[in-house]
Amino acid sequence: MGPLNLALWLAGVALIAVGYSRARGPWTRYQALKEEDANIARYEAWRGGLRNDETTGASIAKDILRRQVWQAGAVAIAGFVLAIAGFLIR
């Protein structure tokens, strides 16, 4: 176990932690918006009205939040790759 291995492990764990912490908030808000959208769809169906599928502020917000979660996930995956590289390099 050399200093390079230790540095890769530490960098990997740090990136995983940063990715997780950056993804947690947007993911929670995305799930809340998705649930609210489903609730509105159920209400509209119960009323018998047709729901138009226009672009709304909530749909734009969901797209932005989804993109933020993907970016944070990419950071976490990069950390995982670094941590694995720390085990493979001798």
Secondary structure, 3 states (H helix, E strand, C coil): CCHHHHHHHHHHHHHHHHHHHHHHHHHHHHHHHHHHHHHHHHHHHHHCCCCCCCCCHHHHHHHHHHHHHHHHHHHHHHHHHHHHHHHHCC
